Amino acid sequence: MQNAISQAGLRHYFFTKKELAQLLRLSTKSIDRLISAGKLKPIRLTDRAIRIYGKDVEHFLKTGGVSNAN
């Protein structure tokens, strides 16, 4: 997954919460929690609309990301 963003050319892409949740196989609520915890840096377009920069997602994944313990 770490290289998937770079290889797919998404490093400079702005993800919506829904797109990022699908990519990371998480819920949008989990994305909200990661943003609140300061692990992902949002770019606020309006009060409700946010985007997450692909480089920030890549950095998040390289520094540990999310562990899916099943």
DAPE-V709111 format. One record per residue. N is the residue number from 1. OMEGA is omega as a letter, one per 20 degrees, with the letter a starting at -180 (NA if undefined). BURIAL is b if it has 9 or more other C-alpha atoms within 8 Angstrom, else e. D_CENTER is the distance of its C-alpha to the mean C-alpha in Angstrom with 1 decimal. Layout:
n->{N:N}
omega->{OMEGA:OMEGA}
burial->{BURIAL:BURIAL}
d_center->{D_CENTER:D_CENTER}
//
This chain:
n->{1:2:3:4:5:6:7:8:9:10:11:12:13:14:15:16:17:18:19:20:21:22:23:24:25:26:27:28:29:30:31:32:33:34:35:36:37:38:39:40:41:42:43:44:45:46:47:48:49:50:51:52:53:54:55:56:57:58:59:60:61:62:63:64:65:66:67:68:69:70}
omega->{a:a:a:a:r:a:a:r:a:a:a:a:r:a:r:r:a:r:a:r:r:a:a:a:r:r:r:r:r:r:r:r:r:r:r:r:r:a:r:a:a:r:a:r:r:r:a:a:r:r:r:a:a:r:r:r:r:r:r:a:r:a:r:r:a:r:r:r:r:NA}
burial->{e:e:e:e:b:b:e:e:e:b:b:e:e:e:b:b:b:b:e:b:b:b:e:e:e:b:b:b:e:b:b:b:e:b:b:e:e:e:e:b:b:b:e:b:e:e:e:e:e:b:b:b:b:b:e:b:b:b:e:b:b:e:e:e:e:e:e:e:e:e}
d_center->{11.9:11.7:14.0:12.8:10.5:13.5:16.1:14.9:14.9:11.4:11.2:12.5:10.8:9.3:7.0:8.4:7.3:9.5:8.5:4.9:7.2:9.7:8.2:7.4:10.6:9.8:11.2:10.1:12.1:10.2:7.0:9.9:11.2:8.5:8.8:12.5:12.8:11.6:9.1:6.4:8.5:8.8:11.4:13.9:16.0:18.2:18.6:16.6:14.5:11.2:8.8:5.9:7.6:7.3:9.2:7.2:4.5:8.0:9.5:7.5:8.6:12.0:12.7:12.7:9.4:10.4:14.0:15.1:18.7:20.8}
//
